[in-house]
Amino acid sequence: MSAVEPAIIILSEAGLSVARAVAQSIGGTVHGARKRVGAGKADLLFDDAGDHLRALYGAGTPIIGVMASGALVRLLAPALADKSAEPPVIAIADDGSAVVPLLGGHRGANDLARRVAAAFGIKAAITTAGDVRFGVALDAPPAVYALGNPEHAAGFMADLVAGHSVRLDGAADWLSGSGLPFASDADRRITITDKADPGAADRLVYHPRHLALGIGCERGCDPDEALSLARSTLVEAGFAEGAVGVVVSLDLKADEAAVHKVAAHFGVPARFFDAATLEAETPRLANPSDIVFAEVGCHGVAEGAALAAVGSKGKLAVEKRKSARATCAVGRAPEPFTDDRLPGRPRGHLAVVGIGPGSDAWRSPEVTAMVRGATDLVGYSLYLDLLGALADGKARHDFDLGREEDRVRHAMELAGQGRDVALVCSGDAGIYAMATLVFELLDRGGLSDGAMRIGIDVAPGISALQGAAARAGAPLGHDFCTISLSDLLTPWEDIQRRVRAAGEGDFVIAFYNPVSKKRRTQLAWARDELLRHRPADTPVVLATNLGRSGEAVRIVPLGELQVDDVDMLTVVIVGSSDTRVVATGDGRQWAYTPRGYAGKRGTQIAGDSGP
């Protein structure tokens, strides 16, 4: 029932305010032309508009172009081939005065255009014949209905436009309230049923998504086994797969791959109930089991979950069926399952995101999408503030520095309650940040059962190490390492051993946490130790407030490095004995560490993926 987030395209800053208004209203990521849109003003920058748009189109991404409709069509023209596979494409005037669906009208573009137009208080310029004449698109039903024979929809709609009438067998408000030409003696029919029905050229079939599939399984059950059981259960009962609206189970199964594979196959949400909720359904169970009660605290998982999902007005449509390691039952609700009327709770999700040094331009589109999709944001207050408008409308959970474990535990417990949580870190979440603590807590235990079963994604960010190197040139061009000089979590003796080893190995070294208000001697010790292994004129990069106001980057010789020139917001990169400084014509100095390409004729320069 979910949709891919749209890409909102602007070719200049003239369309920026409209693009942001669209993103704020319906979601989406703003993509801007690099030459005409300033850094930090779009979520993602592109170089060639045609190539970028065609790549999005080919990937099936909905496109909202804040530009002339003719320009958008011409840019996409080389990619237009298969009408049945086209994603929604709409154009918006850069003052928000017009919204026009161009492609994929019945694949979501018309509905998307209506939503965008509503945000600007106007009507979308929809020209699809059926939509205009009858106010409904028969080949694009509401998400809670599935069209059983889509291959007949176009011809059927053409018949109605040509003057044929239609009869409705069953009840569906979205159809009965439309402008379709209904008649009792009609020669065309629309059938509403949850039963498997192939339909025909003169009869469309729609399946209301009001069936709940209850799934129980042993730990580690083969997902294919559970899916096979679910599908055969529906077939034997004569139900259509399109009538499934939700897959449900016990909350102990929230992280069970088998349950999620079944939900993914039917394209519906997976939801979960606690044992007490399922036990309350015991009087309605067809096959209560004392064995199941002894194991999980309720007398039935598949039947209990199906009944809990459909509520007191629903009923058990198919009793529990078994395979070797799974069970399945079907409940029928009186109405389809809508997004705002889903039973149970979802499996919670934790996105551990690195927002880079803080600049919007250095935040990845993946991180932006994860933050936008979160219900809750957890992090150090400064990092949450750096998100700006992206944090609007979300529950904030601010923590001070020094409370890292409290911060991570809180984020995981929130996700354990079924929420979508973003744990926000600066730089990269896996480099001296919170991602490692997430997995340490999972390994250590001591979390609630719900927190132990959450879904987790870790999104990379631009680290301070990368930002400093880029601003200074290319000091990381050859082998390098990172060392934290903070002894709060690492014994000073271990830090000393690592600095000595890096010095002897002639690594470029990036020092994190070089100093603090109370800790002033470690950097001086590291400087003196490294001077034993490399020249005094070895370049040292000092980068402060990277990507933020007050950014400062300097290059000083190792022998002249002063502790007082460094603060808590400074990254220190000490070059190897091969690191050099070169000046450009504008007077700028750049540090780089050669890898030896210049000495090898015909060498192909590899990226950071290796030689």
N, C-alpha and C positions, 0 to 999 in steps of 0.2 A: 504493500500500500504506500510505500515511500517512493519519492521521485528523486532523480539526479538533480543536484543543485545547479542552477543555470549559470552560464558565464555571461556577464554584462560587459559589452564591448564599447569602449569609447576611443575615438581617433584623435580627440583633442580635449583640453580642459573645459571647453564649452559645454560638454555633456556630463561633466563630473557630478554636478549637484543632482541631476536627474538620475544618474547611475546610482549614487549613494541612496537616494530616496527609494529607488526600486529595491536595492539590497536590504534596506532597513524594513521595507514592507513585506517582501516575499522571500528574502534570503538571496544568496548568490554571491559570487566573487567578481569584483571589478577588474577587468583586464584593460590596460591602457597602452597606446602606441608610445614606445620609448622616446621617439624624437619630439613628441608634442605634449606628453604628459610628464610632469615633474616627478622626480623620485619621491617615493613615500605617499603619493596621492592616489595610486591604484594598488590593488592587492598583488597584481602581477603585471609585468611589462613584457611586451613583445616587439619584435623588430619589423617583421613583414606581416601586414594585416591579412593578406590573402592566404598565406601559408598557415597562419595561426587559426583563422576561421575555418579553413578546410580541415585542419587537424581536429578541431573541436567537433565539427560536423561528423567526420569519420568515426569519432569515438562515441557518437550518440549523445553528446552534451547539448542540452537546450541552450539556444543562443538568443540573447536579447541585445540587439544592436542599437545603440543610441546614435543613429545616423540616418541618412536618407535611405528609403527602402530600395531604390534603384542601385545605390552603391553596394548595399548588402547583398543583393541578388547577383550583381556582377562579380563580386569577390568570391561568392560561393559557386558560381556557375560551373566551373570545371569539375566540381564534386557531385553535381546533381545527376543521379542516375536512377536509383531504386526508390520509388515513391513509398513503398511499404516499409522502408527502413529509415526514412528521414526523421530526425529529431525535430522538436518544435523550434521554429525560427520566427522571431517577431522583430519589428523595427519600431523605434520610438523617436519622435522628434526631439531634438536636443533641448527644447523648452517644455517638454512633457505635454504638448497640446494634442498629439495624435499617437495612437497605438494601433499597429497594423500587423496581424498574423500573416506571415508570408508562406511558410512551409510547415507541413505537419499539423494542419488544422485539426484533424481528427486523431492526432497522436499527442494531443495536449496543448497545441499552440493556441487554439481558440480559448480554452479555459485559462491558460497562462496570460493571454492578452486581456481577458476580462479582469483577472486579478490585478494586473498592472494598471489597467485603466481605472479601476476602482480606487487605487491609491492616489490617483490624480483627479478624481471626481469627474471623469469623462466616460464616454462609451467607446469600446473597442470597435474598430472598423472591420467587422467580420463579414466576409463575402461568401462563405460556403453556403450553397443553395439550401440544404436541409436546415442548417442553423437559422438562416435568415427567415425561411418560410414557416418552419414549425417550432423553432426555438429549442431544438434538441438535435444531438448528433447520435444517430443510432449505432454508429461504429465506434463510438467513444463513450460508453456508459459511465456512470459514476463508479468510483473505485470499489464500492461495496456490491457491485454487480459484475458478473463476467459474461461476456457474449460467447455463447456456445458454438456458433457457426459464423465467424467473422467473414468467411469467404463469400457469404451471400449478402452482406450488409450493403455494399455499394449498389447492387442491382435492385435490392429491395427499396432503398431510399429513392432511387431513380423512378421506380414504379409509383411511389407515393407522390413525387413531384409531378409525375405525368398525369395524376388524377385518380389513382387507385385509392381505396379506403382500407382501413385496417381495424381488426378486432383484437382486444386485449384479453387474453386468457390468464387470469391471475391478477395480483395486485402489485403495483409499483407506482408510488407517487410521482416520481420523476417523469414517468410516461403519461399517466392519467392527467397530470397537470400541464402537459405540453399542448402544442397546437396541432398535434397529429390528427388526421381526418378519420376519427373513429366512427364506425357504423356497425350495427348488429349483424348485417348481412354482408359484411366486407369479404372480399376475395383474398385479402392478405391478413396474416395473423401474427401476433407476438405472444409468445408463451413464457410465463414466469414459473420456473420450477427448479427444485434442487436435485431433480432426478437426471440421470444421463439421458440426453436427447439430442440426436444429430441435427434436428431442424431440417429446413429445406429452402429452396429459392424463394418460396412464397410464405415462409414462416421462420421468423427469427426466434431464437431461444436465449433467454437470459437467466442466469443462475444467481439468486441472492446469496451473498456470502454469510449465511447464518448457521453453518455447521461448525461445531467445535470438535477438533480431534484431540482426544485425551490419550497421551502416550506415557506408558510406564516402561522402564527398562532396567536391566542390571547395569552396574557400573562398568563402563568400557564396552558397552554393547556396540556391535558393528553397525554403523549408520545405515548401510545398505539394507541390513536386516529389518531395521525399524521402518525404513521407507517402503520396503516391499510389503511389509505387514499393513501399513497404513493404506497403501494403494489397493491392495487386495480386499481389505475391509470395505472400502468404498464401492469397489466393483461388485462384490457379492451382495451388497445392500442396494445396488442400483443407483447410488448417488454419483453426482458429477463432481469431479475434482474442483471445478470452478466454484462450487458452493461452499468450499472450506473457507472460513473467515479467520480462524485463529487455531494455533496448536498450543495445547496446555499440558502442564504436568506439575509435579510436586517441586517445591523450591530446592530440594536437595539435588534436583536434576538440572538446575539452572546452567551448569557448565558442561552438560552432557552433549557431546557432539551429535549423537543420534537424534536427539530432540530438535536441535537446530538444523540438521540436514532435512528433516521432514518439513519444518517451517519454510526453509529456503526453497524446497521443491515446489511448494504450493504458493510461494510468494506472499506469505502472510506472517504476522508477528508471532513470536513464541512468548507465552506468558506463564507465570508460575504462582502457585498458592502454597501457603504453609500447611503443615499437617493438621492443625486444628480446623482450618477451613474445610479441608477435604473430609475430615472425620465428621463434621456437621452434616455431610451429605449421606451418611451411612444408612438412614432409613429409606433412601431412594435407590440404593445400590441394588443391582440385580445379582451380583456375585461378591458379597462381602467376604473378606478373608482374614482370619485371625493370624495367619502367618505373616501377611503383609503388615498388619497392625503391630506385631511384635518387632518387625524390622524398621518401620518408618513412622509409626504413630498414627496411622489411619488405616481403615479397613479396605481401602481401594484407591489406587492411584489413577489408572486410566478412566474408570467410570466416575470416580469422585471428581477428578479435574474437569471432565466433560460436563458434569452436572453443575459444578460450581460456576463454570463459564457461562452456561445458558441461563442460570438463575432460576428462581422459583416458578416462573411462568414457562420455562423451557422443559424439555423432557429428554430422556435417554433414547436415542433413535437406534443405536446399535449397541448391544451388550459387548462386554469385554471379549476380545479375541486374542489368542496367544500365538507367539512363535517361540523359538527356543529361549530367547533372552529378552523379549519385548512383549508388551501388551498394548492394545489399542481399543478405544471405544469412541462412539460418536454421539454428541449431543446436538439437539436442534433448538436454536433460540427463536423467539417469535419475530425478531427483527434482525436485519444484517448487523454485523459488528462494525461500527464506525470508529474512527480514530479516537474520538472523545468518549467512546463507550466500550473500551476494551477491558476485559476482566483481568483480575490478578495484577501482577506487576512484571515488568520486563526484567531480563537479566541486566544488572547494572553494568556500566561501562566507564572505564578510567582511561582518559587520554593524557599521557605524560608528554607535555609539549615544551620545546625550547623556542623562545621567541627571539633569539639572537640578542645582540647587545641592547636592543630597544627600539631601533628605527623601524618604521613600517616597511621600508624598502628592503630590510634584511630579514623579514619574517616570511617564511615560506607559505605558498598557497595552501598546502596541506595543513599547516598549523592554523592558519586563518580559518579554514573550513572546520577543523576540530573545535576550535574555540567558539565559533559561531553556532555549532550544533550542540554545545554543552548547556545543561540547565544550571550548573553550578561551577564557579571558578574558585580554586583554592591556591593560595600562594602568598609570598611576601608582599606586603602592601605596595612597595615601589613597582614590583613587576606587574601587578594587576593594574596599577595606574598607567603603566606604559601601553596598555592595550587600548586606551582611549575609548572611542565610541563602540569598539568591538565588545566591550564589557557591559554595555547598556542592556538593561532588562534581564540580567542574570543575577542569581544569588551569589554574593561575594562572601568568601570566608578568608579574612585577612589574618596573617600570622607574622609575628616579629621574627627577626633573625635570631638564631639560636634555638628555635623550636622546630627544627626540621622533622624529627620523628613525629611530633604531634601533628604537624602539617600533613605529612604523608598518610598517617593513620586516619586522620579525619577525612581526607579525600577518599580513601579506600572504603571507609565505613559508609560514607554518603553513597558511593557507587553500590555498596552492598544493599542499600535500601531501594535499588532499582533506578537510580538517577544517572544521568550522563554528566560526568565530572571531568573538567580539565584541570590538571595539576600543572600550574604555570611556573616555568623555570626561565631564568635568563640564559643566554648562550645556547648550548646544546644540553638537553635534559640528561644525557648519559655521560657528560664530562664534568666531574666534580659537582654533580647535581642530584636531583631527587629520584631519577629512574632506578639507580642501583638500590636505593633504600626501599622502593616498592617491592622489588624482588627479594630483598633481604627479609622484609617483614613476612612475605609469603613463605619463605623458607623457614623462618623462625617460628611462625605460628603465633597464636595469641590473639588473632583477629576473630571477629564474629564469623559464623558460617556463611552469611551472605557476602561478606567482604572477601572470603576465600574463593568465591565462585564467580567473581566479576570478570568481564572481558577487559583486556588491556591492549592498548596500542601505544607505542613510543614513536614520536615524530622528531626527526632531527632538526636542529637549528644551527645557525652560524655561531660557532664558538668565539669567545673573546680571542682565542689563539688565532683563528682564521681571520678575524677582523683586523687584528693588529698586524698580521703578516701582509694582508692585502693593502692596508694603508701605507705600510713601510716599503712595499715592493715585493720581494720574493725570498725572504730569509729562510723559508721552509722548503727550499728547492731540493734539498738532500735530506739525509736521515736526521730525524729530530725526536725529541721526547718531551713530555710534560712532567713537571714535579711541583707539587704543592709544598710551600714552605710553612704551612700551618701545622703546629704540633698539637692542636686540640684533639685530633683523632688519630694521629700517627706519631709514634715516639720519635723524638728528635734524633736519636741514634740511627733509626731507619732512614730518615731523611738525609742525614749526613752520608750514609752508605750509598744512597742513590745518586747524590750529587757527585761523589767521588767517581762512581762508576761511569756516569755520563761524561764527566770531565776526561777520564782516561779513554773513553770510547770516542771522544771528539764529536759528540752529538750537539747539534743546535738544541738549546734548552729553552722551553717556555715555562717561566715560573708563575704559577698561580698563587694567590694569597701571599704576596711577597712580604708585606708588613701589615701591622695593625697598630692601634694606639698604644698597646702594651708590648707589642712584639717588634723590636727594632734591630735585633742583632743577627737574625738568621740570614737576611739578604747580604749583609756585610761579610758574614762567614762564607757564604756561597761564592761571592765575588772573589774573595781571597783564595779560596780553594781552586776556582777555575783559572785564576791567573797562574797557577802552577802548571797548567796544561796548554794554555793558548796565549797568544800575544796580548799585550796591554792595549793595543789599538783594535782589538776584536770589536766589531760593531754590536751595540746593544740597543734594542728598540724599546722605548718606553711609550706605551699607548694608554691614554686615560680617557674615560667617558666615551668609549667607542660608539659611534652611531647616535650619539646624543648631544645635546647642547653642552658646549664647553670641551668638545673633543680636542685632544692635543696629542700629537705624535712626534717624538724626537728620536734622533739617533746619536748616541754618545759612545765614546770608547770605553771598553770594560775597565780600564785602569782609572777612569774618571767617574765611574758610577758612584753616586752619593745616595745613601739611604733617604735623606731628606727630600730627594727629588721624586720619591715614589710614595704613593698613598694606597689606600685599600681598593681604589677603583682603577689601579694601574696594572696592566699586564707587562711583564718583562720578558723579552726574548733575547737571549744571549747567543750570538752567532758561534759557529765553529771556527776552527783555524782557517777554513777556506772562505768564510763569509767576507764579502767585499761591499764597498760603498761606491756608487757611481752617481755623478751629478748630470742632470739634463739641462738643456739650454735655458730653461726658465728658472734655474737656480735651485731646484729641488734636489734633495739627496735621497737616494734609494738604496736599500740594503738587499743583497741577494746572495744566495749560496749556490754556486755553480755545481752542476751534476757531472760535467765533463763532456757535454754534447759537442762543444766547439772543437774539441780535440779529436773527434771521430767523424771523418767524412762520411756523409750519407746516412748518419744515424737518424732513425725515426724517433721523434720525441713522444714519449708516452705520457698519458695523464696519470692521475693519482691511483688508477686501478692497477698500475704495475707496468713492467717493461713489455 
